[in-house]
Amino acid sequence: MLETASGFELPAGLLVPKDKRPSRKEGKKSKKNQLEQIANAARNASLYATDFLSGDLERFNAQSEPLPPYKQKIG
């Protein structure tokens, strides 16, 4: 999940083009351990989310939603 300091979030997978995302069947078949999941997330971020990582939030803002209340900072 990607989050901004302004209080918005977006699942990181939504920045991956639809044709590059694994199908639901593929996702259920491959049981990846935590280290493999982190490596996959880092690979996807470096390939498909360089705009977000460099501070360009245009695509993020177009798809993001406000943080739910339980995730918002108090005070």
PANU-485115 format. One record per atom (N, C-alpha, C): residue number from 0; residue in one letter; chain; atom name; y, z negated, x. Coordinates in nm, 3 decimals, padded with zeros to 5 digits. Layout:
<nodes>
+------+------+------+------+---------+---------+---------+
: doro : zaba : gupa : vose :      yy :      zz :      xx :
+------+------+------+------+---------+---------+---------+
:  NUM :    A :    A :   CA :       Y :       Z :       X :
...
+------+------+------+------+---------+---------+---------+
</nodes>
This chain:
<nodes>
+------+------+------+------+---------+---------+---------+
: doro : zaba : gupa : vose :      yy :      zz :      xx :
+------+------+------+------+---------+---------+---------+
:    0 :    M :    A :    N : -00.117 :  00.000 :  00.085 :
:    0 :    M :    A :   CA :  00.000 :  00.000 :  00.000 :
:    0 :    M :    A :    C :  00.123 :  00.000 :  00.090 :
:    1 :    L :    A :    N :  00.213 :  00.093 :  00.066 :
:    1 :    L :    A :   CA :  00.339 :  00.098 :  00.139 :
:    1 :    L :    A :    C :  00.445 :  00.029 :  00.055 :
:    2 :    E :    A :    N :  00.529 : -00.052 :  00.119 :
:    2 :    E :    A :   CA :  00.634 : -00.124 :  00.049 :
:    2 :    E :    A :    C :  00.765 : -00.110 :  00.125 :
:    3 :    T :    A :    N :  00.875 : -00.114 :  00.052 :
:    3 :    T :    A :   CA :  01.006 : -00.112 :  00.115 :
:    3 :    T :    A :    C :  01.075 : -00.247 :  00.092 :
:    4 :    A :    A :    N :  01.174 : -00.274 :  00.176 :
:    4 :    A :    A :   CA :  01.250 : -00.399 :  00.162 :
:    4 :    A :    A :    C :  01.329 : -00.401 :  00.032 :
:    5 :    S :    A :    N :  01.353 : -00.284 : -00.026 :
:    5 :    S :    A :   CA :  01.429 : -00.278 : -00.151 :
:    5 :    S :    A :    C :  01.343 : -00.307 : -00.273 :
:    6 :    G :    A :    N :  01.213 : -00.337 : -00.253 :
:    6 :    G :    A :   CA :  01.129 : -00.382 : -00.362 :
:    6 :    G :    A :    C :  01.051 : -00.274 : -00.435 :
:    7 :    F :    A :    N :  01.007 : -00.171 : -00.364 :
:    7 :    F :    A :   CA :  00.925 : -00.066 : -00.425 :
:    7 :    F :    A :    C :  00.796 : -00.050 : -00.347 :
:    8 :    E :    A :    N :  00.691 :  00.000 : -00.414 :
:    8 :    E :    A :   CA :  00.563 :  00.018 : -00.349 :
:    8 :    E :    A :    C :  00.499 :  00.150 : -00.391 :
:    9 :    L :    A :    N :  00.407 :  00.197 : -00.307 :
:    9 :    L :    A :   CA :  00.335 :  00.320 : -00.334 :
:    9 :    L :    A :    C :  00.202 :  00.314 : -00.260 :
:   10 :    P :    A :    N :  00.091 :  00.342 : -00.328 :
:   10 :    P :    A :   CA : -00.036 :  00.351 : -00.254 :
:   10 :    P :    A :    C : -00.025 :  00.461 : -00.148 :
:   11 :    A :    A :    N : -00.061 :  00.429 : -00.026 :
:   11 :    A :    A :   CA : -00.046 :  00.523 :  00.085 :
:   11 :    A :    A :    C : -00.121 :  00.653 :  00.060 :
:   12 :    G :    A :    N : -00.230 :  00.647 : -00.011 :
:   12 :    G :    A :   CA : -00.309 :  00.766 : -00.038 :
:   12 :    G :    A :    C : -00.236 :  00.871 : -00.118 :
:   13 :    L :    A :    N : -00.133 :  00.833 : -00.192 :
:   13 :    L :    A :   CA : -00.059 :  00.929 : -00.272 :
:   13 :    L :    A :    C :  00.030 :  01.019 : -00.187 :
:   14 :    L :    A :    N :  00.052 :  00.984 : -00.060 :
:   14 :    L :    A :   CA :  00.128 :  01.070 :  00.028 :
:   14 :    L :    A :    C :  00.039 :  01.176 :  00.093 :
:   15 :    V :    A :    N : -00.093 :  01.160 :  00.079 :
:   15 :    V :    A :   CA : -00.188 :  01.260 :  00.130 :
:   15 :    V :    A :    C : -00.196 :  01.372 :  00.026 :
:   16 :    P :    A :    N : -00.187 :  01.498 :  00.068 :
:   16 :    P :    A :   CA : -00.198 :  01.608 : -00.028 :
:   16 :    P :    A :    C : -00.329 :  01.600 : -00.107 :
:   17 :    K :    A :    N : -00.323 :  01.638 : -00.234 :
:   17 :    K :    A :   CA : -00.440 :  01.626 : -00.322 :
:   17 :    K :    A :    C : -00.562 :  01.698 : -00.266 :
:   18 :    D :    A :    N : -00.541 :  01.812 : -00.206 :
:   18 :    D :    A :   CA : -00.656 :  01.887 : -00.154 :
:   18 :    D :    A :    C : -00.716 :  01.825 : -00.028 :
:   19 :    K :    A :    N : -00.651 :  01.727 :  00.031 :
:   19 :    K :    A :   CA : -00.701 :  01.659 :  00.150 :
:   19 :    K :    A :    C : -00.763 :  01.523 :  00.118 :
:   20 :    R :    A :    N : -00.749 :  01.478 : -00.006 :
:   20 :    R :    A :   CA : -00.805 :  01.348 : -00.046 :
:   20 :    R :    A :    C : -00.954 :  01.360 : -00.075 :
:   21 :    P :    A :    N : -01.031 :  01.256 : -00.041 :
:   21 :    P :    A :   CA : -01.173 :  01.261 : -00.076 :
:   21 :    P :    A :    C : -01.191 :  01.247 : -00.227 :
:   22 :    S :    A :    N : -01.294 :  01.311 : -00.279 :
:   22 :    S :    A :   CA : -01.321 :  01.296 : -00.422 :
:   22 :    S :    A :    C : -01.370 :  01.154 : -00.448 :
:   23 :    R :    A :    N : -01.370 :  01.114 : -00.573 :
:   23 :    R :    A :   CA : -01.418 :  00.979 : -00.607 :
:   23 :    R :    A :    C : -01.563 :  00.961 : -00.566 :
:   24 :    K :    A :    N : -01.644 :  01.066 : -00.584 :
:   24 :    K :    A :   CA : -01.785 :  01.058 : -00.545 :
:   24 :    K :    A :    C : -01.799 :  01.038 : -00.396 :
:   25 :    E :    A :    N : -01.719 :  01.110 : -00.318 :
:   25 :    E :    A :   CA : -01.723 :  01.096 : -00.172 :
:   25 :    E :    A :    C : -01.682 :  00.956 : -00.131 :
:   26 :    G :    A :    N : -01.581 :  00.902 : -00.196 :
:   26 :    G :    A :   CA : -01.533 :  00.768 : -00.163 :
:   26 :    G :    A :    C : -01.636 :  00.660 : -00.191 :
:   27 :    K :    A :    N : -01.712 :  00.675 : -00.298 :
:   27 :    K :    A :   CA : -01.813 :  00.577 : -00.333 :
:   27 :    K :    A :    C : -01.935 :  00.587 : -00.242 :
:   28 :    K :    A :    N : -01.965 :  00.706 : -00.194 :
:   28 :    K :    A :   CA : -02.082 :  00.726 : -00.109 :
:   28 :    K :    A :    C : -02.061 :  00.666 :  00.029 :
:   29 :    S :    A :    N : -01.942 :  00.682 :  00.084 :
:   29 :    S :    A :   CA : -01.918 :  00.636 :  00.221 :
:   29 :    S :    A :    C : -01.869 :  00.491 :  00.219 :
:   30 :    K :    A :    N : -01.954 :  00.403 :  00.259 :
:   30 :    K :    A :   CA : -01.919 :  00.261 :  00.268 :
:   30 :    K :    A :    C : -01.865 :  00.235 :  00.408 :
:   31 :    K :    A :    N : -01.734 :  00.238 :  00.422 :
:   31 :    K :    A :   CA : -01.673 :  00.217 :  00.553 :
:   31 :    K :    A :    C : -01.642 :  00.070 :  00.574 :
:   32 :    N :    A :    N : -01.662 :  00.025 :  00.698 :
:   32 :    N :    A :   CA : -01.625 : -00.114 :  00.728 :
:   32 :    N :    A :    C : -01.474 : -00.122 :  00.745 :
:   33 :    Q :    A :    N : -01.424 : -00.242 :  00.760 :
:   33 :    Q :    A :   CA : -01.280 : -00.263 :  00.763 :
:   33 :    Q :    A :    C : -01.212 : -00.187 :  00.876 :
:   34 :    L :    A :    N : -01.274 : -00.186 :  00.993 :
:   34 :    L :    A :   CA : -01.215 : -00.116 :  01.107 :
:   34 :    L :    A :    C : -01.206 :  00.034 :  01.081 :
:   35 :    E :    A :    N : -01.308 :  00.092 :  01.019 :
:   35 :    E :    A :   CA : -01.306 :  00.234 :  00.985 :
:   35 :    E :    A :    C : -01.199 :  00.263 :  00.880 :
:   36 :    Q :    A :    N : -01.181 :  00.172 :  00.785 :
:   36 :    Q :    A :   CA : -01.078 :  00.189 :  00.682 :
:   36 :    Q :    A :    C : -00.939 :  00.187 :  00.744 :
:   37 :    I :    A :    N : -00.916 :  00.096 :  00.839 :
:   37 :    I :    A :   CA : -00.786 :  00.087 :  00.907 :
:   37 :    I :    A :    C : -00.761 :  00.213 :  00.989 :
:   38 :    A :    A :    N : -00.864 :  00.260 :  01.061 :
:   38 :    A :    A :   CA : -00.850 :  00.382 :  01.141 :
:   38 :    A :    A :    C : -00.818 :  00.502 :  01.052 :
:   39 :    N :    A :    N : -00.884 :  00.510 :  00.937 :
:   39 :    N :    A :   CA : -00.859 :  00.620 :  00.844 :
:   39 :    N :    A :    C : -00.716 :  00.612 :  00.788 :
:   40 :    A :    A :    N : -00.670 :  00.493 :  00.753 :
:   40 :    A :    A :   CA : -00.534 :  00.477 :  00.702 :
:   40 :    A :    A :    C : -00.431 :  00.516 :  00.809 :
:   41 :    A :    A :    N : -00.456 :  00.476 :  00.934 :
:   41 :    A :    A :   CA : -00.364 :  00.511 :  01.043 :
:   41 :    A :    A :    C : -00.362 :  00.662 :  01.066 :
:   42 :    R :    A :    N : -00.478 :  00.725 :  01.061 :
:   42 :    R :    A :   CA : -00.487 :  00.870 :  01.078 :
:   42 :    R :    A :    C : -00.409 :  00.942 :  00.967 :
:   43 :    N :    A :    N : -00.430 :  00.898 :  00.843 :
:   43 :    N :    A :   CA : -00.359 :  00.959 :  00.731 :
:   43 :    N :    A :    C : -00.209 :  00.940 :  00.743 :
:   44 :    A :    A :    N : -00.166 :  00.821 :  00.785 :
:   44 :    A :    A :   CA : -00.022 :  00.795 :  00.801 :
:   44 :    A :    A :    C :  00.037 :  00.886 :  00.908 :
:   45 :    S :    A :    N : -00.033 :  00.902 :  01.020 :
:   45 :    S :    A :   CA :  00.021 :  00.986 :  01.127 :
:   45 :    S :    A :    C :  00.023 :  01.134 :  01.089 :
:   46 :    L :    A :    N : -00.069 :  01.176 :  01.000 :
:   46 :    L :    A :   CA : -00.074 :  01.316 :  00.958 :
:   46 :    L :    A :    C :  00.018 :  01.347 :  00.840 :
:   47 :    Y :    A :    N :  00.025 :  01.255 :  00.744 :
:   47 :    Y :    A :   CA :  00.088 :  01.289 :  00.616 :
:   47 :    Y :    A :    C :  00.207 :  01.202 :  00.577 :
:   48 :    A :    A :    N :  00.235 :  01.096 :  00.652 :
:   48 :    A :    A :   CA :  00.344 :  01.007 :  00.612 :
:   48 :    A :    A :    C :  00.448 :  00.989 :  00.723 :
:   49 :    T :    A :    N :  00.460 :  01.089 :  00.807 :
:   49 :    T :    A :   CA :  00.558 :  01.076 :  00.916 :
:   49 :    T :    A :    C :  00.701 :  01.065 :  00.863 :
:   50 :    D :    A :    N :  00.726 :  01.127 :  00.749 :
:   50 :    D :    A :   CA :  00.860 :  01.115 :  00.691 :
:   50 :    D :    A :    C :  00.889 :  00.970 :  00.653 :
:   51 :    F :    A :    N :  00.794 :  00.904 :  00.588 :
:   51 :    F :    A :   CA :  00.811 :  00.763 :  00.550 :
:   51 :    F :    A :    C :  00.825 :  00.676 :  00.674 :
:   52 :    L :    A :    N :  00.740 :  00.699 :  00.774 :
:   52 :    L :    A :   CA :  00.743 :  00.617 :  00.895 :
:   52 :    L :    A :    C :  00.873 :  00.634 :  00.974 :
:   53 :    S :    A :    N :  00.937 :  00.749 :  00.959 :
:   53 :    S :    A :   CA :  01.063 :  00.771 :  01.032 :
:   53 :    S :    A :    C :  01.186 :  00.731 :  00.950 :
:   54 :    G :    A :    N :  01.162 :  00.680 :  00.828 :
:   54 :    G :    A :   CA :  01.273 :  00.632 :  00.747 :
:   54 :    G :    A :    C :  01.319 :  00.726 :  00.638 :
:   55 :    D :    A :    N :  01.259 :  00.843 :  00.626 :
:   55 :    D :    A :   CA :  01.293 :  00.938 :  00.520 :
:   55 :    D :    A :    C :  01.214 :  00.898 :  00.396 :
:   56 :    L :    A :    N :  01.280 :  00.842 :  00.297 :
:   56 :    L :    A :   CA :  01.212 :  00.787 :  00.180 :
:   56 :    L :    A :    C :  01.216 :  00.879 :  00.057 :
:   57 :    E :    A :    N :  01.253 :  01.004 :  00.074 :
:   57 :    E :    A :   CA :  01.266 :  01.094 : -00.041 :
:   57 :    E :    A :    C :  01.135 :  01.107 : -00.119 :
:   58 :    R :    A :    N :  01.026 :  01.142 : -00.051 :
:   58 :    R :    A :   CA :  00.896 :  01.155 : -00.122 :
:   58 :    R :    A :    C :  00.850 :  01.021 : -00.175 :
:   59 :    F :    A :    N :  00.869 :  00.915 : -00.096 :
:   59 :    F :    A :   CA :  00.830 :  00.781 : -00.139 :
:   59 :    F :    A :    C :  00.904 :  00.742 : -00.266 :
:   60 :    N :    A :    N :  01.036 :  00.759 : -00.267 :
:   60 :    N :    A :   CA :  01.116 :  00.720 : -00.383 :
:   60 :    N :    A :    C :  01.080 :  00.799 : -00.508 :
:   61 :    A :    A :    N :  01.038 :  00.924 : -00.490 :
:   61 :    A :    A :   CA :  01.003 :  01.008 : -00.605 :
:   61 :    A :    A :    C :  00.876 :  00.959 : -00.675 :
:   62 :    Q :    A :    N :  00.789 :  00.887 : -00.602 :
:   62 :    Q :    A :   CA :  00.661 :  00.845 : -00.658 :
:   62 :    Q :    A :    C :  00.644 :  00.694 : -00.670 :
:   63 :    S :    A :    N :  00.730 :  00.617 : -00.606 :
:   63 :    S :    A :   CA :  00.709 :  00.472 : -00.600 :
:   63 :    S :    A :    C :  00.744 :  00.401 : -00.730 :
:   64 :    E :    A :    N :  00.697 :  00.279 : -00.740 :
:   64 :    E :    A :   CA :  00.726 :  00.194 : -00.855 :
:   64 :    E :    A :    C :  00.776 :  00.059 : -00.805 :
:   65 :    P :    A :    N :  00.851 : -00.013 : -00.888 :
:   65 :    P :    A :   CA :  00.898 : -00.147 : -00.847 :
:   65 :    P :    A :    C :  00.780 : -00.239 : -00.820 :
:   66 :    L :    A :    N :  00.802 : -00.329 : -00.726 :
:   66 :    L :    A :   CA :  00.700 : -00.430 : -00.698 :
:   66 :    L :    A :    C :  00.676 : -00.514 : -00.822 :
:   67 :    P :    A :    N :  00.551 : -00.551 : -00.848 :
:   67 :    P :    A :   CA :  00.525 : -00.640 : -00.961 :
:   67 :    P :    A :    C :  00.587 : -00.778 : -00.932 :
:   68 :    P :    A :    N :  00.616 : -00.855 : -01.034 :
:   68 :    P :    A :   CA :  00.683 : -00.984 : -01.015 :
:   68 :    P :    A :    C :  00.614 : -01.077 : -00.915 :
:   69 :    Y :    A :    N :  00.482 : -01.076 : -00.911 :
:   69 :    Y :    A :   CA :  00.412 : -01.168 : -00.821 :
:   69 :    Y :    A :    C :  00.428 : -01.130 : -00.675 :
:   70 :    K :    A :    N :  00.477 : -01.010 : -00.646 :
:   70 :    K :    A :   CA :  00.500 : -00.967 : -00.508 :
:   70 :    K :    A :    C :  00.646 : -00.978 : -00.467 :
:   71 :    Q :    A :    N :  00.734 : -01.002 : -00.562 :
:   71 :    Q :    A :   CA :  00.876 : -01.005 : -00.532 :
:   71 :    Q :    A :    C :  00.914 : -01.135 : -00.462 :
:   72 :    K :    A :    N :  01.013 : -01.124 : -00.373 :
:   72 :    K :    A :   CA :  01.063 : -01.242 : -00.303 :
:   72 :    K :    A :    C :  01.135 : -01.335 : -00.398 :
:   73 :    I :    A :    N :  01.118 : -01.463 : -00.377 :
:   73 :    I :    A :   CA :  01.186 : -01.563 : -00.460 :
:   73 :    I :    A :    C :  01.311 : -01.606 : -00.385 :
:   74 :    G :    A :    N :  01.422 : -01.602 : -00.455 :
:   74 :    G :    A :   CA :  01.547 : -01.650 : -00.399 :
:   74 :    G :    A :    C :  01.615 : -01.553 : -00.319 :
+------+------+------+------+---------+---------+---------+
</nodes>
